[in-house]
C-alpha cells in the first residue's frame, strides 16, 4: 500500500512539474552553441534554426556591432529578459519574403491537451527599410522541421496569431493565445504565416518597405500564468522589482530607490545605446540622478547588483 502511495505521489509531482514548465527549449535564446559572429547565425542559439530565409540571432556577447544588444543594425532594444533575442523580417512589399525562426520543444505535445502559447515582440525601426508595421505575427507548430532550402509553407494559418498591428518600438508586446493540440507537435515556429493579401500593413512614414521585428521569451505550457509571466528567471524577475524610479517620466531629477540595501553599479545609455553616465559602488538607497542635461527621449538605465543585471526604461521629457 505504501509503495502504491509513493508511486502515485511521484507520478503526480512529475505531472505537476511537466505542466508548469516551459516546453520550448531555450525560449529566451540565452543558451548558445557559441556566440554569433554573423547576421544569419540563428543556429548558434541552442535549439533554434532558420525555417525560412535567414533570421538573425542578436546577443550582447558578440563583437559584431550589426548583431549586438542593445544597439544593432535593425534597432536599439534591450532584451525582454537576459541578453539575447532574435530578429525576423515579417513583410516586404518589393518581393514575397518572410523569415521564420524554428525551435525545438522539450517533449511532443499531447493530442487533445490545451496549450497556452506566448512570445514577446518589438518592432525594429533603425534600419532604413524597416518602417512598416503589420499584424498576423504568430506561432505555428509542426511534427517536422524545415530549413531555408525546404521552407515552412505560408498558407494563411497559424495556431495563434494577433490581428492587432504591432507598432511599438519602445516596449516589448506580449502576444498570447491557446489551442488544443491535434498532433504530437515537437517544433514551434515564429513569424508571419499569412500572404500579403491577408496581412494588414501600415507605412509609418518612409519610402522603404519592410517590417522587421525582434522576438524574445517564447513559451508553451499547459499553465496560462507561466506563459503570461515567462522570463529568463522568476528569481531574477523578483530581484528586478527591488529597484524603483520616480518620477518617471521626468524633466530634471529621478530618485533611484534601492530596496536591497547593498551596493550597486549604474550605467545610463541614450536611445542609440551610447553610454552617457556611469557610477559604481553606489551605497545610497535613494540615489538622486541628474538627467537635466540629457536630450529628451527614452533612456536606458542598467543596474548591476548581487551578480544580477537589470535594465530599466526612463523617459526624459
VEXVO-960741 format. One record per residue (C-alpha): x, y, z; residue in three letters. Coordinates in nm, 3 decimals. Example, Ala and Ser with C-alpha at 12.3 -4.5 7.8 and 13.67 -1.06 7.14 Angstrom:
% residues 2
rec px = 1.230 py = -0.450 pz = 0.780 pase = ALA;
rec px = 1.367 py = -0.106 pz = 0.714 pase = SER;
***
This chain:
% residues 317
rec px = 0.000 py = 0.000 pz = 0.000 pase = UNK;
rec px = 0.281 py = 0.246 pz = 0.092 pase = UNK;
rec px = 0.458 py = 0.164 pz = -0.234 pase = UNK;
rec px = 0.143 py = 0.246 pz = -0.432 pase = UNK;
rec px = 0.100 py = 0.579 pz = -0.250 pase = UNK;
rec px = 0.466 py = 0.677 pz = -0.302 pase = UNK;
rec px = 0.445 py = 0.583 pz = -0.670 pase = UNK;
rec px = 0.130 py = 0.792 pz = -0.708 pase = UNK;
rec px = 0.291 py = 1.093 pz = -0.538 pase = UNK;
rec px = 0.597 py = 1.070 pz = -0.762 pase = UNK;
rec px = 0.370 py = 1.047 pz = -1.067 pase = UNK;
rec px = 0.161 py = 1.343 pz = -0.952 pase = UNK;
rec px = 0.470 py = 1.555 pz = -0.877 pase = UNK;
rec px = 0.620 py = 1.471 pz = -1.215 pase = UNK;
rec px = 0.299 py = 1.569 pz = -1.393 pase = UNK;
rec px = 0.279 py = 1.893 pz = -1.194 pase = UNK;
rec px = 0.636 py = 1.984 pz = -1.290 pase = UNK;
rec px = 0.570 py = 1.895 pz = -1.653 pase = UNK;
rec px = 0.256 py = 2.105 pz = -1.663 pase = UNK;
rec px = 0.430 py = 2.408 pz = -1.516 pase = UNK;
rec px = 0.745 py = 2.405 pz = -1.724 pase = UNK;
rec px = 0.808 py = 2.591 pz = -2.045 pase = UNK;
rec px = 0.805 py = 2.330 pz = -2.321 pase = UNK;
rec px = 1.014 py = 2.545 pz = -2.555 pase = UNK;
rec px = 1.381 py = 2.462 pz = -2.548 pase = UNK;
rec px = 1.577 py = 2.781 pz = -2.482 pase = UNK;
rec px = 1.270 py = 3.003 pz = -2.510 pase = UNK;
rec px = 1.464 py = 3.315 pz = -2.414 pase = UNK;
rec px = 1.757 py = 3.245 pz = -2.653 pase = UNK;
rec px = 2.013 py = 3.273 pz = -2.372 pase = UNK;
rec px = 2.174 py = 2.930 pz = -2.421 pase = UNK;
rec px = 2.429 py = 2.926 pz = -2.701 pase = UNK;
rec px = 2.622 py = 2.672 pz = -2.902 pase = UNK;
rec px = 2.866 py = 2.961 pz = -2.944 pase = UNK;
rec px = 2.850 py = 3.339 pz = -2.963 pase = UNK;
rec px = 2.713 py = 3.455 pz = -3.303 pase = UNK;
rec px = 2.961 py = 3.619 pz = -3.540 pase = UNK;
rec px = 2.741 py = 3.686 pz = -3.845 pase = UNK;
rec px = 2.389 py = 3.813 pz = -3.906 pase = UNK;
rec px = 2.250 py = 3.473 pz = -4.011 pase = UNK;
rec px = 2.367 py = 3.275 pz = -3.709 pase = UNK;
rec px = 2.035 py = 3.163 pz = -3.557 pase = UNK;
rec px = 2.170 py = 2.808 pz = -3.528 pase = UNK;
rec px = 2.414 py = 2.944 pz = -3.267 pase = UNK;
rec px = 2.116 py = 2.965 pz = -3.028 pase = UNK;
rec px = 2.065 py = 2.621 pz = -2.873 pase = UNK;
rec px = 1.755 py = 2.451 pz = -3.011 pase = UNK;
rec px = 1.677 py = 2.716 pz = -3.275 pase = UNK;
rec px = 1.722 py = 2.710 pz = -3.654 pase = UNK;
rec px = 1.620 py = 2.910 pz = -3.963 pase = UNK;
rec px = 1.298 py = 2.763 pz = -4.107 pase = UNK;
rec px = 1.267 py = 3.025 pz = -4.382 pase = UNK;
rec px = 1.529 py = 3.269 pz = -4.514 pase = UNK;
rec px = 1.783 py = 3.394 pz = -4.256 pase = UNK;
rec px = 1.654 py = 3.504 pz = -3.914 pase = UNK;
rec px = 1.919 py = 3.681 pz = -3.708 pase = UNK;
rec px = 2.047 py = 3.592 pz = -3.361 pase = UNK;
rec px = 2.138 py = 3.902 pz = -3.160 pase = UNK;
rec px = 2.343 py = 3.872 pz = -2.842 pase = UNK;
rec px = 2.537 py = 4.107 pz = -2.616 pase = UNK;
rec px = 2.834 py = 3.867 pz = -2.628 pase = UNK;
rec px = 2.929 py = 3.936 pz = -2.990 pase = UNK;
rec px = 3.191 py = 4.180 pz = -3.117 pase = UNK;
rec px = 2.994 py = 4.226 pz = -3.441 pase = UNK;
rec px = 2.805 py = 4.553 pz = -3.387 pase = UNK;
rec px = 2.548 py = 4.457 pz = -3.654 pase = UNK;
rec px = 2.410 py = 4.182 pz = -3.430 pase = UNK;
rec px = 2.483 py = 4.318 pz = -3.084 pase = UNK;
rec px = 2.243 py = 4.404 pz = -2.800 pase = UNK;
rec px = 2.109 py = 4.663 pz = -2.737 pase = UNK;
rec px = 2.237 py = 4.854 pz = -3.043 pase = UNK;
rec px = 2.233 py = 4.663 pz = -3.372 pase = UNK;
rec px = 2.167 py = 4.701 pz = -3.743 pase = UNK;
rec px = 1.788 py = 4.688 pz = -3.705 pase = UNK;
rec px = 1.729 py = 4.900 pz = -3.399 pase = UNK;
rec px = 1.807 py = 4.973 pz = -3.037 pase = UNK;
rec px = 1.645 py = 4.747 pz = -2.780 pase = UNK;
rec px = 1.746 py = 4.561 pz = -2.467 pase = UNK;
rec px = 1.628 py = 4.203 pz = -2.440 pase = UNK;
rec px = 1.290 py = 4.144 pz = -2.277 pase = UNK;
rec px = 1.493 py = 3.930 pz = -2.036 pase = UNK;
rec px = 1.855 py = 3.823 pz = -2.037 pase = UNK;
rec px = 2.097 py = 3.936 pz = -2.308 pase = UNK;
rec px = 1.972 py = 3.791 pz = -2.637 pase = UNK;
rec px = 1.682 py = 3.787 pz = -2.882 pase = UNK;
rec px = 1.601 py = 3.709 pz = -3.247 pase = UNK;
rec px = 1.520 py = 3.939 pz = -3.539 pase = UNK;
rec px = 1.291 py = 3.832 pz = -3.823 pase = UNK;
rec px = 1.162 py = 4.004 pz = -4.137 pase = UNK;
rec px = 0.786 py = 3.955 pz = -4.147 pase = UNK;
rec px = 0.691 py = 4.151 pz = -4.458 pase = UNK;
rec px = 0.844 py = 4.322 pz = -4.764 pase = UNK;
rec px = 0.637 py = 4.471 pz = -5.045 pase = UNK;
rec px = 0.906 py = 4.456 pz = -5.313 pase = UNK;
rec px = 0.904 py = 4.077 pz = -5.307 pase = UNK;
rec px = 0.722 py = 3.800 pz = -5.127 pase = UNK;
rec px = 0.959 py = 3.721 pz = -4.847 pase = UNK;
rec px = 0.937 py = 3.607 pz = -4.488 pase = UNK;
rec px = 1.183 py = 3.494 pz = -4.222 pase = UNK;
rec px = 1.071 py = 3.222 pz = -3.982 pase = UNK;
rec px = 1.252 py = 3.106 pz = -3.667 pase = UNK;
rec px = 1.200 py = 2.742 pz = -3.570 pase = UNK;
rec px = 1.257 py = 2.596 pz = -3.226 pase = UNK;
rec px = 1.253 py = 2.254 pz = -3.063 pase = UNK;
rec px = 1.012 py = 2.150 pz = -2.789 pase = UNK;
rec px = 1.145 py = 1.955 pz = -2.492 pase = UNK;
rec px = 0.870 py = 1.694 pz = -2.543 pase = UNK;
rec px = 0.596 py = 1.631 pz = -2.802 pase = UNK;
rec px = 0.261 py = 1.791 pz = -2.732 pase = UNK;
rec px = -0.019 py = 1.564 pz = -2.613 pase = UNK;
rec px = -0.309 py = 1.526 pz = -2.855 pase = UNK;
rec px = -0.628 py = 1.669 pz = -2.705 pase = UNK;
rec px = -0.442 py = 1.879 pz = -2.447 pase = UNK;
rec px = -0.497 py = 2.257 pz = -2.432 pase = UNK;
rec px = -0.176 py = 2.460 pz = -2.450 pase = UNK;
rec px = -0.104 py = 2.827 pz = -2.389 pase = UNK;
rec px = 0.147 py = 2.996 pz = -2.617 pase = UNK;
rec px = 0.315 py = 3.333 pz = -2.578 pase = UNK;
rec px = 0.608 py = 3.534 pz = -2.708 pase = UNK;
rec px = 0.719 py = 3.896 pz = -2.693 pase = UNK;
rec px = 0.771 py = 4.122 pz = -2.993 pase = UNK;
rec px = 0.914 py = 4.467 pz = -3.051 pase = UNK;
rec px = 0.917 py = 4.648 pz = -3.386 pase = UNK;
rec px = 1.266 py = 4.733 pz = -3.515 pase = UNK;
rec px = 1.292 py = 5.083 pz = -3.657 pase = UNK;
rec px = 1.651 py = 5.198 pz = -3.720 pase = UNK;
rec px = 1.733 py = 5.015 pz = -4.043 pase = UNK;
rec px = 1.628 py = 5.243 pz = -4.328 pase = UNK;
rec px = 1.379 py = 4.997 pz = -4.476 pase = UNK;
rec px = 1.215 py = 4.880 pz = -4.151 pase = UNK;
rec px = 0.939 py = 5.140 pz = -4.132 pase = UNK;
rec px = 0.633 py = 4.914 pz = -4.175 pase = UNK;
rec px = 0.407 py = 4.773 pz = -3.903 pase = UNK;
rec px = 0.193 py = 4.464 pz = -3.958 pase = UNK;
rec px = -0.046 py = 4.226 pz = -3.788 pase = UNK;
rec px = -0.063 py = 3.844 pz = -3.813 pase = UNK;
rec px = 0.255 py = 3.777 pz = -3.612 pase = UNK;
rec px = 0.207 py = 3.431 pz = -3.470 pase = UNK;
rec px = 0.321 py = 3.084 pz = -3.374 pase = UNK;
rec px = 0.276 py = 2.765 pz = -3.568 pase = UNK;
rec px = 0.352 py = 2.406 pz = -3.470 pase = UNK;
rec px = 0.485 py = 2.114 pz = -3.674 pase = UNK;
rec px = 0.581 py = 1.749 pz = -3.643 pase = UNK;
rec px = 0.869 py = 1.800 pz = -3.887 pase = UNK;
rec px = 1.149 py = 2.055 pz = -3.911 pase = UNK;
rec px = 1.210 py = 2.292 pz = -4.203 pase = UNK;
rec px = 1.507 py = 2.479 pz = -4.350 pase = UNK;
rec px = 1.577 py = 2.766 pz = -4.593 pase = UNK;
rec px = 1.600 py = 2.510 pz = -4.874 pase = UNK;
rec px = 1.277 py = 2.342 pz = -4.758 pase = UNK;
rec px = 1.085 py = 2.631 pz = -4.600 pase = UNK;
rec px = 0.764 py = 2.617 pz = -4.400 pase = UNK;
rec px = 0.459 py = 2.685 pz = -4.620 pase = UNK;
rec px = 0.288 py = 3.024 pz = -4.599 pase = UNK;
rec px = -0.071 py = 2.901 pz = -4.609 pase = UNK;
rec px = -0.267 py = 3.162 pz = -4.410 pase = UNK;
rec px = -0.276 py = 2.952 pz = -4.096 pase = UNK;
rec px = -0.114 py = 2.980 pz = -3.753 pase = UNK;
rec px = -0.210 py = 2.811 pz = -3.428 pase = UNK;
rec px = -0.207 py = 3.152 pz = -3.260 pase = UNK;
rec px = -0.164 py = 3.496 pz = -3.413 pase = UNK;
rec px = -0.255 py = 3.858 pz = -3.347 pase = UNK;
rec px = -0.495 py = 4.062 pz = -3.558 pase = UNK;
rec px = -0.363 py = 4.377 pz = -3.392 pase = UNK;
rec px = -0.097 py = 4.578 pz = -3.573 pase = UNK;
rec px = 0.223 py = 4.578 pz = -3.368 pase = UNK;
rec px = 0.389 py = 4.919 pz = -3.397 pase = UNK;
rec px = 0.557 py = 4.968 pz = -3.057 pase = UNK;
rec px = 0.932 py = 5.033 pz = -3.092 pase = UNK;
rec px = 0.994 py = 5.113 pz = -2.724 pase = UNK;
rec px = 0.828 py = 4.835 pz = -2.528 pase = UNK;
rec px = 0.802 py = 4.459 pz = -2.566 pase = UNK;
rec px = 0.448 py = 4.349 pz = -2.656 pase = UNK;
rec px = 0.316 py = 4.014 pz = -2.532 pase = UNK;
rec px = 0.134 py = 3.801 pz = -2.790 pase = UNK;
rec px = -0.055 py = 3.515 pz = -2.627 pase = UNK;
rec px = -0.318 py = 3.259 pz = -2.723 pase = UNK;
rec px = -0.419 py = 2.897 pz = -2.674 pase = UNK;
rec px = -0.508 py = 2.594 pz = -2.882 pase = UNK;
rec px = -0.585 py = 2.223 pz = -2.845 pase = UNK;
rec px = -0.313 py = 2.002 pz = -2.994 pase = UNK;
rec px = -0.438 py = 1.782 pz = -3.277 pase = UNK;
rec px = -0.097 py = 1.623 pz = -3.338 pase = UNK;
rec px = 0.210 py = 1.533 pz = -3.132 pase = UNK;
rec px = 0.390 py = 1.851 pz = -3.238 pase = UNK;
rec px = 0.756 py = 1.878 pz = -3.143 pase = UNK;
rec px = 0.857 py = 2.202 pz = -3.320 pase = UNK;
rec px = 0.740 py = 2.563 pz = -3.285 pase = UNK;
rec px = 0.779 py = 2.835 pz = -3.548 pase = UNK;
rec px = 0.756 py = 3.212 pz = -3.501 pase = UNK;
rec px = 0.679 py = 3.452 pz = -3.786 pase = UNK;
rec px = 0.407 py = 3.575 pz = -4.025 pase = UNK;
rec px = 0.243 py = 3.277 pz = -4.194 pase = UNK;
rec px = -0.009 py = 3.482 pz = -4.395 pase = UNK;
rec px = 0.037 py = 3.602 pz = -4.750 pase = UNK;
rec px = 0.037 py = 3.970 pz = -4.847 pase = UNK;
rec px = -0.335 py = 3.987 pz = -4.925 pase = UNK;
rec px = -0.414 py = 3.860 pz = -4.573 pase = UNK;
rec px = -0.162 py = 4.082 pz = -4.393 pase = UNK;
rec px = -0.253 py = 4.438 pz = -4.290 pase = UNK;
rec px = 0.037 py = 4.676 pz = -4.342 pase = UNK;
rec px = 0.085 py = 5.030 pz = -4.207 pase = UNK;
rec px = 0.353 py = 5.258 pz = -4.352 pase = UNK;
rec px = 0.498 py = 5.466 pz = -4.069 pase = UNK;
rec px = 0.613 py = 5.746 pz = -4.298 pase = UNK;
rec px = 0.904 py = 5.613 pz = -4.502 pase = UNK;
rec px = 0.970 py = 5.535 pz = -4.866 pase = UNK;
rec px = 1.102 py = 5.194 pz = -4.767 pase = UNK;
rec px = 0.901 py = 4.883 pz = -4.733 pase = UNK;
rec px = 0.991 py = 4.611 pz = -4.482 pase = UNK;
rec px = 0.863 py = 4.508 pz = -4.139 pase = UNK;
rec px = 1.128 py = 4.375 pz = -3.901 pase = UNK;
rec px = 1.051 py = 4.251 pz = -3.551 pase = UNK;
rec px = 1.255 py = 4.142 pz = -3.250 pase = UNK;
rec px = 1.137 py = 3.820 pz = -3.078 pase = UNK;
rec px = 1.204 py = 3.708 pz = -2.719 pase = UNK;
rec px = 1.067 py = 3.489 pz = -2.436 pase = UNK;
rec px = 0.884 py = 3.217 pz = -2.632 pase = UNK;
rec px = 0.667 py = 2.997 pz = -2.409 pase = UNK;
rec px = 0.443 py = 2.691 pz = -2.448 pase = UNK;
rec px = 0.278 py = 2.542 pz = -2.141 pase = UNK;
rec px = -0.044 py = 2.397 pz = -2.002 pase = UNK;
rec px = -0.013 py = 2.671 pz = -1.737 pase = UNK;
rec px = -0.153 py = 3.003 pz = -1.865 pase = UNK;
rec px = 0.010 py = 3.201 pz = -1.582 pase = UNK;
rec px = 0.353 py = 3.067 pz = -1.668 pase = UNK;
rec px = 0.330 py = 3.189 pz = -2.028 pase = UNK;
rec px = 0.173 py = 3.520 pz = -1.925 pase = UNK;
rec px = 0.468 py = 3.595 pz = -1.698 pase = UNK;
rec px = 0.752 py = 3.400 pz = -1.861 pase = UNK;
rec px = 1.101 py = 3.548 pz = -1.841 pase = UNK;
rec px = 1.450 py = 3.403 pz = -1.806 pase = UNK;
rec px = 1.424 py = 3.361 pz = -1.433 pase = UNK;
rec px = 1.147 py = 3.406 pz = -1.178 pase = UNK;
rec px = 1.416 py = 3.483 pz = -0.922 pase = UNK;
rec px = 1.573 py = 3.746 pz = -1.146 pase = UNK;
rec px = 1.233 py = 3.897 pz = -1.213 pase = UNK;
rec px = 1.163 py = 3.932 pz = -0.842 pase = UNK;
rec px = 1.506 py = 4.092 pz = -0.787 pase = UNK;
rec px = 1.433 py = 4.346 pz = -1.059 pase = UNK;
rec px = 1.140 py = 4.490 pz = -0.867 pase = UNK;
rec px = 1.370 py = 4.579 pz = -0.577 pase = UNK;
rec px = 1.465 py = 4.895 pz = -0.771 pase = UNK;
rec px = 1.220 py = 5.174 pz = -0.849 pase = UNK;
rec px = 1.242 py = 5.509 pz = -1.028 pase = UNK;
rec px = 1.034 py = 5.818 pz = -0.961 pase = UNK;
rec px = 0.919 py = 6.041 pz = -1.110 pase = UNK;
rec px = 0.912 py = 5.864 pz = -1.447 pase = UNK;
rec px = 0.873 py = 6.045 pz = -1.687 pase = UNK;
rec px = 1.098 py = 6.321 pz = -1.551 pase = UNK;
rec px = 1.247 py = 6.650 pz = -1.665 pase = UNK;
rec px = 1.546 py = 6.700 pz = -1.438 pase = UNK;
rec px = 1.599 py = 6.456 pz = -1.148 pase = UNK;
rec px = 1.493 py = 6.099 pz = -1.078 pase = UNK;
rec px = 1.522 py = 5.909 pz = -0.750 pase = UNK;
rec px = 1.660 py = 5.556 pz = -0.776 pase = UNK;
rec px = 1.529 py = 5.362 pz = -0.478 pase = UNK;
rec px = 1.725 py = 5.052 pz = -0.379 pase = UNK;
rec px = 1.541 py = 4.805 pz = -0.154 pase = UNK;
rec px = 1.837 py = 4.563 pz = -0.149 pase = UNK;
rec px = 2.041 py = 4.779 pz = 0.090 pase = UNK;
rec px = 2.356 py = 4.661 pz = -0.085 pase = UNK;
rec px = 2.595 py = 4.847 pz = -0.321 pase = UNK;
rec px = 2.514 py = 4.855 pz = -0.692 pase = UNK;
rec px = 2.656 py = 4.989 pz = -1.018 pase = UNK;
rec px = 2.454 py = 5.213 pz = -1.251 pase = UNK;
rec px = 2.503 py = 5.299 pz = -1.619 pase = UNK;
rec px = 2.281 py = 5.524 pz = -1.834 pase = UNK;
rec px = 2.251 py = 5.483 pz = -2.213 pase = UNK;
rec px = 2.076 py = 5.706 pz = -2.465 pase = UNK;
rec px = 1.834 py = 5.574 pz = -2.728 pase = UNK;
rec px = 2.127 py = 5.492 pz = -2.959 pase = UNK;
rec px = 2.283 py = 5.264 pz = -2.700 pase = UNK;
rec px = 2.566 py = 5.509 pz = -2.623 pase = UNK;
rec px = 2.686 py = 5.527 pz = -2.264 pase = UNK;
rec px = 2.630 py = 5.876 pz = -2.122 pase = UNK;
rec px = 2.678 py = 5.820 pz = -1.747 pase = UNK;
rec px = 2.833 py = 5.564 pz = -1.515 pase = UNK;
rec px = 2.859 py = 5.537 pz = -1.135 pase = UNK;
rec px = 2.991 py = 5.238 pz = -0.942 pase = UNK;
rec px = 2.967 py = 5.105 pz = -0.587 pase = UNK;
rec px = 2.663 py = 5.314 pz = -0.500 pase = UNK;
rec px = 2.560 py = 5.272 pz = -0.137 pase = UNK;
rec px = 2.270 py = 5.517 pz = -0.123 pase = UNK;
rec px = 1.924 py = 5.362 pz = -0.101 pase = UNK;
rec px = 1.772 py = 5.680 pz = -0.251 pase = UNK;
rec px = 2.010 py = 5.799 pz = -0.520 pase = UNK;
rec px = 1.924 py = 6.131 pz = -0.688 pase = UNK;
rec px = 2.017 py = 6.103 pz = -1.055 pase = UNK;
rec px = 2.050 py = 6.428 pz = -1.253 pase = UNK;
rec px = 1.922 py = 6.387 pz = -1.610 pase = UNK;
rec px = 1.856 py = 6.757 pz = -1.681 pase = UNK;
rec px = 2.138 py = 6.784 pz = -1.936 pase = UNK;
rec px = 2.031 py = 6.482 pz = -2.142 pase = UNK;
rec px = 1.830 py = 6.504 pz = -2.463 pase = UNK;
rec px = 1.459 py = 6.435 pz = -2.438 pase = UNK;
rec px = 1.351 py = 6.084 pz = -2.524 pase = UNK;
rec px = 1.399 py = 5.731 pz = -2.398 pase = UNK;
rec px = 1.691 py = 5.650 pz = -2.168 pase = UNK;
rec px = 1.805 py = 5.303 pz = -2.059 pase = UNK;
rec px = 1.935 py = 5.255 pz = -1.705 pase = UNK;
rec px = 2.135 py = 4.939 pz = -1.640 pase = UNK;
rec px = 2.187 py = 4.829 pz = -1.279 pase = UNK;
rec px = 2.423 py = 4.555 pz = -1.165 pase = UNK;
rec px = 2.364 py = 4.417 pz = -0.817 pase = UNK;
rec px = 2.447 py = 4.088 pz = -0.642 pase = UNK;
rec px = 2.563 py = 3.929 pz = -0.971 pase = UNK;
rec px = 2.230 py = 4.023 pz = -1.132 pase = UNK;
rec px = 2.190 py = 4.272 pz = -1.416 pase = UNK;
rec px = 1.869 py = 4.464 pz = -1.487 pase = UNK;
rec px = 1.771 py = 4.722 pz = -1.747 pase = UNK;
rec px = 1.502 py = 4.985 pz = -1.692 pase = UNK;
rec px = 1.348 py = 5.243 pz = -1.925 pase = UNK;
rec px = 1.331 py = 5.608 pz = -1.824 pase = UNK;
rec px = 1.152 py = 5.877 pz = -2.023 pase = UNK;
rec px = 1.324 py = 6.219 pz = -2.021 pase = UNK;
rec px = 1.081 py = 6.500 pz = -2.110 pase = UNK;
***
